[in-house]
Amino acid sequence: QYKFRDLTIEELKNVSKTYPNFTFSMNTYTFKDGSQKDLLNFSGTVPVKYGNSYNIPIRLWILDSHPFAPPICFLKPTANMGISVGKHVDARGRIYLPYLQNWSHPKSTLTGLIKEMIAKFEEELPLYSLSSSDAARQSELLSYIAKITEGETDKKSRSKTGGKNEGCFNKITVVGAGDLGIACVLAVAAKDVADKVVLLDLSEGAAKGGTMDLEIFAVPNVEISKDFSASADSKVVVLTVNSLGNAQTYLEVIQSNVDLFRGVIPAVTHYSQNAVLLVASHPVEIMTFVSWKLSSFPKSRVIGVGANLDSERFQYILTNLLKEEELAKDAWVIGEQGEDKVPSWSSCNVVANQTEAMAARNSREKVANRAMEVLKGKGQRSWSVGLSVADLTDSILKDKRKVHSVSTLAKGCCNINSEVFLSLPCILGTSGVIEMVTLEQNPVVQEKLQSSAGSIHDLQQQLKL
């Protein structure tokens, strides 16, 4: 069955010499497409020093085209171990390494792979010890992981979700316990948007910093957990995580975030298959696109925070500072977050007479330019973004059918033909985006949107999903 049997056996002998604790077997592996193969695999522990010494349990599946194809690698956590999702490990325990991505025989070997695995695990420990309560909740996730690592398909394992929190009517999960994540939790709690808020802390070790303070002062209806199963049956999942790797270029920073999301998205969607994903991670347009692709959710249920905060500020400035209340009603900030955002109006504000329409547009542009100048001086701190997130979740959970400028799939709008997410005014409800509001036909605005779409699409094409 193995095309290069002698080379494969020689490699496995070298592994056995270096790591005598590994055990070898032949089992059936089922791939995501449902196809099956009997594959060699071995499991055991690798020694890792991270302050103390740890034995990290792993399992490697050897493809029948080995050594010209890399193995499939997983962690094998015990019941009292939790998985630390990071750029090298996803929530199912699947291991991703540069060594695997750049696999090339004869330079790449199994022993070389294990050495890099140890080195990367010593930088970022992939497992942590669970408390007794967390360990009990971990059992379902371990069963899910076991099915994947033993070769059962994703489709079978996705059929059930945890039922512990089924009694919660409006439940929100915030993924990421940095400043933005905590700001979102406090804003949602302050606005009394949800019956329960779960904060998923993906950082290493015990709760510290802001999460420790949340526990100390016991914010009502807020649960802090490191276990993805705590998010089960959430109506909205807010993504605030950003990778803090050693990336040098902008593209490397985005790729590092993509690698992180590759572990997070499958886990949260497994436990909350009907949720609306609300992305606040940066860059929001690209990370919303990544979330859409990794989740396989319909486009209506994957939304980025986009220019909601800027739009609300823009309307406030028009109404309260410039005393242009009528103009503020249908005014939006749209497009790409940052300097390339642009003011616009919905089409209901268009005047029938062409001369009057041109005069009205010129008048609006003058006022808009003044408002945008005021807007430039307003930074986006964590707490202000948190308030914007609470505003969006309130509209979704309460089915308010309110219009917000959020990142949504822009293909088909303004002659954009690529799959990119841009901030556009949308009506939001319990199912996410219900309808996109039609914008006034403005050539300048369309040109800016098309330019943003082009640059975002170019970046997306360079990413490894």
LOTORZA-241886 format. One line per 4 residues: for each residue z, y, x negated of C-alpha. Coordinates in Angstrom, 3 decimals, m for minus. Layout:
Z/Y/X ~ ...
END
This chain:
0.000/0.000/0.000 ~ 0.789/2.411/m2.831 ~ m2.438/3.566/m4.453 ~ m0.841/4.062/m7.870
1.782/1.306/m7.758 ~ 2.414/0.993/m11.503 ~ 2.896/4.733/m11.993 ~ 5.244/4.869/m9.014
7.364/1.932/m10.220 ~ 7.619/3.474/m13.674 ~ 8.880/6.723/m12.164 ~ 11.474/4.951/m10.026
12.721/3.037/m13.087 ~ 13.263/6.352/m14.887 ~ 15.210/7.683/m11.898 ~ 17.373/4.561/m11.825
18.184/4.890/m15.546 ~ 19.198/8.542/m15.230 ~ 20.952/8.270/m11.860 ~ 22.255/4.681/m11.520
24.069/5.449/m8.228 ~ 20.768/5.726/m6.297 ~ 19.829/2.889/m3.938 ~ 16.194/2.086/m3.108
14.671/0.730/0.102 ~ 11.469/0.564/2.168 ~ 11.614/2.116/5.663 ~ 9.272/3.452/8.316
8.784/7.214/8.248 ~ 7.354/8.997/11.312 ~ 5.655/12.305/10.655 ~ 5.615/15.276/13.048
2.204/14.307/14.380 ~ 3.571/10.908/15.406 ~ 1.851/8.887/12.676 ~ 3.957/6.289/10.843
4.060/4.780/7.377 ~ 6.301/2.372/5.527 ~ 7.528/4.394/2.545 ~ 9.730/3.811/m0.458
12.812/5.985/m0.419 ~ 15.997/6.357/m2.395 ~ 19.339/7.981/m1.698 ~ 22.473/8.821/m3.631
24.334/11.820/m5.003 ~ 23.511/14.371/m7.672 ~ 26.238/16.121/m9.718 ~ 26.492/19.879/m9.183
28.869/22.348/m10.835 ~ 29.709/25.332/m8.658 ~ 33.117/26.392/m9.909 ~ 34.270/22.844/m9.281
32.176/19.669/m9.591 ~ 30.494/18.329/m6.457 ~ 28.424/15.257/m5.617 ~ 25.597/16.364/m3.327
24.110/13.529/m1.215 ~ 20.295/13.505/m1.026 ~ 17.451/11.267/0.153 ~ 13.873/11.300/m1.166
10.857/9.706/0.517 ~ 7.981/8.708/m1.781 ~ 4.518/9.153/m0.271 ~ 1.920/6.436/m0.827
m0.202/8.858/m2.886 ~ 2.610/9.339/m5.404 ~ 2.670/10.618/m8.153 ~ m0.158/12.915/m7.071
1.809/14.165/m4.042 ~ 5.423/15.418/m4.034 ~ 8.172/13.468/m2.240 ~ 9.792/14.572/1.018
13.367/15.617/0.236 ~ 16.465/15.894/2.427 ~ 20.186/16.443/2.112 ~ 22.359/13.665/3.632
25.568/15.453/4.675 ~ 28.562/13.463/5.825 ~ 30.447/14.278/9.036 ~ 32.772/16.735/7.258
29.930/18.653/5.556 ~ 27.972/21.616/6.915 ~ 24.547/22.721/5.698 ~ 24.295/26.175/4.119
20.862/27.322/5.232 ~ 19.111/29.240/2.454 ~ 15.786/29.724/0.777 ~ 15.851/26.140/m0.573
17.348/24.282/2.440 ~ 16.641/24.501/6.174 ~ 18.974/23.674/9.064 ~ 17.787/20.036/9.207
18.627/19.544/5.520 ~ 14.969/19.562/4.410 ~ 14.817/20.700/0.768 ~ 12.207/23.217/m0.415
11.793/23.991/m4.128 ~ 9.203/25.737/m6.307 ~ 8.928/22.406/m8.172 ~ 7.685/20.757/m4.955
5.261/23.560/m4.123 ~ 3.788/23.467/m7.633 ~ 3.766/19.658/m7.952 ~ 1.111/18.452/m10.407
0.881/15.037/m12.085 ~ 1.635/14.233/m14.902 ~ 3.648/17.405/m15.525 ~ 5.770/16.880/m12.403
8.145/13.905/m12.258 ~ 10.938/12.697/m9.999 ~ 13.573/13.170/m12.696 ~ 12.253/16.677/m13.343
12.458/17.394/m9.617 ~ 16.079/16.218/m9.433 ~ 16.981/18.374/m12.449 ~ 15.546/21.469/m10.746
17.303/20.473/m7.534 ~ 20.621/20.413/m9.380 ~ 19.873/23.767/m11.043 ~ 19.026/25.442/m7.716
22.058/23.906/m5.978 ~ 24.265/25.307/m8.752 ~ 22.915/28.769/m7.880 ~ 23.363/28.295/m4.128
25.531/25.383/m2.989 ~ 23.701/23.669/m0.095 ~ 26.765/22.157/1.606 ~ 30.268/23.281/2.521
33.396/21.629/3.921 ~ 33.912/21.868/7.679 ~ 37.173/22.404/9.499 ~ 38.183/19.555/11.810
36.916/21.418/14.923 ~ 33.612/22.303/13.271 ~ 33.276/18.730/12.026 ~ 33.530/17.436/15.580
30.782/19.790/16.700 ~ 28.704/18.837/13.688 ~ 28.199/15.296/14.944 ~ 25.277/16.156/17.231
23.496/18.148/14.516 ~ 24.002/15.275/12.064 ~ 22.474/12.914/14.614 ~ 19.497/15.263/14.896
19.144/15.446/11.093 ~ 19.509/11.680/10.764 ~ 16.621/11.120/13.168 ~ 14.430/13.441/11.119
15.414/11.946/7.758 ~ 15.125/8.425/9.081 ~ 11.643/9.273/10.234 ~ 11.873/10.016/13.967
9.685/12.764/15.325 ~ 10.709/16.331/16.122 ~ 9.589/15.961/19.722 ~ 12.031/13.156/20.474
14.981/14.884/18.801 ~ 14.318/18.212/20.547 ~ 14.793/16.737/24.012 ~ 18.541/17.307/24.114
20.724/20.293/23.314 ~ 24.455/20.667/22.964 ~ 26.279/21.052/26.228 ~ 29.539/22.602/25.148
28.601/26.120/26.196 ~ 26.582/25.346/29.324 ~ 29.164/27.148/31.445 ~ 28.258/30.518/29.921
25.894/32.500/32.115 ~ 24.869/35.289/29.732 ~ 25.276/34.151/26.164 ~ 23.901/35.891/23.084
23.775/34.565/19.534 ~ 23.515/36.929/16.569 ~ 22.268/35.185/13.418 ~ 23.555/36.807/10.234
27.000/38.245/9.503 ~ 25.959/41.205/7.359 ~ 26.540/44.811/8.372 ~ 23.670/44.738/10.880
24.781/41.465/12.457 ~ 28.344/42.682/12.916 ~ 27.057/46.032/14.258 ~ 25.012/44.128/16.867
28.035/42.043/17.906 ~ 30.248/45.133/18.303 ~ 27.569/47.067/20.203 ~ 26.886/44.173/22.592
30.640/43.714/23.119 ~ 31.168/47.452/23.683 ~ 28.416/47.629/26.323 ~ 29.771/44.464/27.986
26.250/43.029/27.994 ~ 27.112/39.319/27.670 ~ 29.724/36.847/28.832 ~ 29.876/35.428/25.316
28.610/36.444/21.870 ~ 28.296/33.949/19.013 ~ 28.013/35.281/15.470 ~ 26.399/32.725/13.166
27.649/33.381/9.643 ~ 25.208/31.756/7.202 ~ 26.958/33.030/4.081 ~ 28.657/30.647/1.673
32.341/29.746/1.804 ~ 34.930/30.839/4.324 ~ 34.677/33.900/6.572 ~ 35.128/37.108/4.620
34.631/40.839/4.952 ~ 33.562/41.925/8.423 ~ 33.679/38.431/9.927 ~ 37.281/38.043/8.794
38.125/41.367/10.466 ~ 36.478/40.206/13.697 ~ 38.710/37.135/13.620 ~ 41.841/39.131/12.745
41.423/41.625/15.571 ~ 40.085/39.055/18.062 ~ 37.207/40.879/19.733 ~ 37.050/39.437/23.279
34.387/36.796/24.028 ~ 33.182/36.694/20.412 ~ 32.996/33.397/18.511 ~ 32.274/33.161/14.783
30.729/29.945/13.513 ~ 28.706/28.467/10.672 ~ 27.383/25.707/12.921 ~ 24.048/26.197/14.673
25.192/24.067/17.600 ~ 27.568/26.893/18.579 ~ 24.465/28.847/19.659 ~ 23.467/26.278/22.292
22.020/27.642/25.553 ~ 21.832/31.271/24.420 ~ 19.724/33.556/26.601 ~ 18.951/35.856/23.662
19.047/35.063/19.938 ~ 19.164/38.145/17.701 ~ 17.922/37.606/14.137 ~ 19.427/39.992/11.568
19.317/37.850/8.397 ~ 17.522/39.004/5.263 ~ 17.281/37.045/2.026 ~ 19.132/38.542/m0.945
17.168/36.653/m3.602 ~ 15.895/37.841/m6.957 ~ 12.406/38.738/m5.742 ~ 10.671/41.486/m7.701
7.602/42.436/m5.651 ~ 7.429/43.402/m1.975 ~ 5.413/40.257/m1.250 ~ 8.074/38.105/m2.958
10.787/39.771/m0.866 ~ 8.909/38.973/2.344 ~ 8.199/35.398/1.200 ~ 11.901/34.947/0.468
12.652/36.013/4.051 ~ 9.993/33.628/5.338 ~ 11.607/30.771/3.398 ~ 14.956/31.653/4.965
13.495/31.800/8.496 ~ 11.853/28.420/7.941 ~ 15.346/26.961/8.090 ~ 16.840/29.223/10.746
14.167/29.313/13.478 ~ 13.847/25.522/14.069 ~ 17.632/25.249/14.366 ~ 18.180/28.073/16.874
15.172/27.059/18.977 ~ 16.388/23.444/19.017 ~ 19.645/24.521/20.642 ~ 18.259/27.343/22.836
14.773/26.297/23.893 ~ 14.502/28.911/26.669 ~ 15.896/31.870/24.728 ~ 14.236/35.186/23.984
14.088/35.733/20.213 ~ 14.877/39.334/19.281 ~ 14.041/40.051/15.635 ~ 15.803/42.829/13.716
15.173/41.470/10.194 ~ 12.865/43.382/7.859 ~ 9.962/43.958/7.815 ~ 10.272/43.601/11.557
6.553/43.303/12.378 ~ 5.956/40.453/9.920 ~ 9.246/38.651/10.597 ~ 8.526/38.751/14.342
5.134/37.162/13.653 ~ 6.835/34.524/11.452 ~ 9.409/33.810/14.194 ~ 6.616/33.384/16.742
4.713/30.961/14.515 ~ 7.767/28.898/13.505 ~ 9.251/28.715/17.011 ~ 6.062/27.864/18.942
7.538/30.013/21.731 ~ 5.164/31.943/24.013 ~ 4.450/35.457/22.718 ~ 6.401/36.970/25.622
9.665/35.451/24.337 ~ 9.404/36.640/20.717 ~ 10.123/40.356/20.361 ~ 10.898/42.671/17.459
13.263/45.652/17.788 ~ 10.276/47.732/16.680 ~ 10.397/51.438/17.516 ~ 12.877/51.209/20.396
15.442/53.319/18.541 ~ 12.819/55.879/17.466 ~ 11.429/56.076/21.018 ~ 14.848/56.656/22.554
15.557/59.347/19.959 ~ 12.109/60.875/20.488 ~ 12.632/61.129/24.240 ~ 16.117/62.583/23.709
14.780/65.252/21.321 ~ 12.003/66.199/23.749 ~ 14.413/66.427/26.697 ~ 17.531/67.958/25.173
16.405/69.889/22.099 ~ 12.876/71.000/22.995 ~ 13.490/71.156/26.769 ~ 10.302/69.190/27.536
11.711/66.838/30.124 ~ 8.383/66.137/31.847 ~ 6.684/65.214/28.567 ~ 9.565/62.902/27.624
9.115/60.634/30.668 ~ 6.074/58.787/29.347 ~ 6.487/59.465/25.610 ~ 6.772/56.653/23.082
6.890/56.054/19.364 ~ 4.619/53.106/18.633 ~ 2.962/51.168/15.804 ~ 4.593/50.130/12.556
8.195/50.896/11.603 ~ 8.486/53.482/8.850 ~ 6.243/56.414/8.006 ~ 3.221/54.939/9.831
4.776/55.136/13.297 ~ 3.006/57.448/15.712 ~ 3.869/59.252/18.990 ~ 1.893/58.381/22.114
1.893/58.702/25.901 ~ 1.234/56.202/28.644 ~ m2.013/56.591/30.570 ~ m0.336/57.745/33.797
0.041/61.151/32.173 ~ m3.710/61.663/31.829 ~ m5.180/64.680/33.694 ~ m8.363/63.978/35.696
m10.305/67.083/34.557 ~ m11.603/66.591/31.006 ~ m10.957/70.212/29.936 ~ m7.440/70.138/31.317
m6.850/66.751/29.701 ~ m7.865/68.120/26.290 ~ m5.601/71.144/26.702 ~ m2.711/68.926/27.800
m3.253/66.609/24.824 ~ m3.252/69.527/22.352 ~ m0.076/70.891/23.912 ~ 1.610/67.479/23.716
0.572/67.024/20.085 ~ 2.173/70.327/19.084 ~ 5.434/69.408/20.796 ~ 5.259/65.855/19.438
4.825/67.110/15.871 ~ 7.955/69.243/16.240 ~ 9.895/66.306/17.681 ~ 8.699/63.939/14.947
9.852/66.430/12.285 ~ 13.344/66.377/13.815 ~ 13.155/62.571/14.012 ~ 12.390/62.288/10.278
15.870/63.497/9.431 ~ 17.500/60.667/11.368 ~ 18.192/57.550/9.348 ~ 18.585/54.088/10.862
22.079/52.915/10.009 ~ 23.350/49.492/11.000 ~ 25.417/50.773/13.909 ~ 22.496/52.730/15.384
20.212/49.677/15.183 ~ 23.049/47.639/16.702 ~ 23.156/50.008/19.682 ~ 19.385/49.650/20.057
19.729/45.847/20.033 ~ 22.444/46.064/22.708 ~ 20.112/48.264/24.789 ~ 17.302/45.687/24.554
19.527/42.696/25.312 ~ 20.945/44.540/28.326 ~ 17.424/45.006/29.743 ~ 16.575/41.348/29.113
19.744/39.723/30.428 ~ 19.984/41.947/33.511 ~ 16.244/41.759/34.229 ~ 16.077/45.554/34.394
12.277/45.737/34.112 ~ 12.802/48.781/31.878 ~ 10.099/49.975/29.468 ~ 10.902/49.757/25.735
8.771/50.243/22.642 ~ 9.143/46.830/20.974 ~ 7.187/44.728/18.493 ~ 4.852/42.491/20.459
1.595/40.659/19.798 ~ m0.971/43.482/19.599 ~ m4.123/41.352/19.561 ~ m6.531/42.665/22.185
m4.948/46.126/22.286 ~ m6.767/49.127/20.745 ~ m9.556/46.866/19.465 ~ m7.134/44.894/17.273
m8.517/41.379/16.751 ~ m5.895/39.883/14.409 ~ m2.576/38.219/15.273 ~ m0.180/40.997/14.292
2.917/42.424/15.950 ~ 3.154/46.180/16.511 ~ 5.541/48.289/18.542 ~ 4.067/49.052/21.966
5.682/50.066/25.281 ~ 6.521/46.902/27.237 ~ 8.392/46.086/30.430 ~ 11.285/43.745/29.570
13.044/41.189/31.764 ~ 14.743/37.806/31.542 ~ 11.536/36.149/30.334 ~ 11.014/38.751/27.606
7.868/40.883/27.767 ~ 6.670/40.950/31.371 ~ 3.858/43.447/30.951 ~ 2.465/45.855/28.352
2.184/49.477/29.478 ~ m1.311/50.974/29.192 ~ m1.512/53.821/26.671 ~ m3.566/56.986/26.825
m6.901/56.577/25.019 ~ m6.359/58.668/21.894 ~ m8.788/58.011/18.981 ~ m6.280/59.238/16.365
m3.553/56.916/17.661 ~ m5.948/53.967/17.879 ~ m7.107/54.538/14.308 ~ m3.516/54.542/13.027
m2.681/51.373/14.940 ~ m5.775/49.627/13.594 ~ m4.881/50.720/10.044 ~ m1.337/49.342/10.427
m2.689/46.110/11.892 ~ m5.076/45.708/8.945 ~ m2.400/46.179/6.265 ~ 0.080/43.895/8.050
m2.552/41.189/8.518 ~ m3.478/41.360/4.814 ~ 0.179/40.753/3.877 ~ 0.516/37.891/6.359
m2.513/36.165/4.865 ~ m0.718/35.995/1.494 ~ 2.424/34.346/2.895 ~ 3.213/30.618/2.799
4.455/29.553/6.226
END
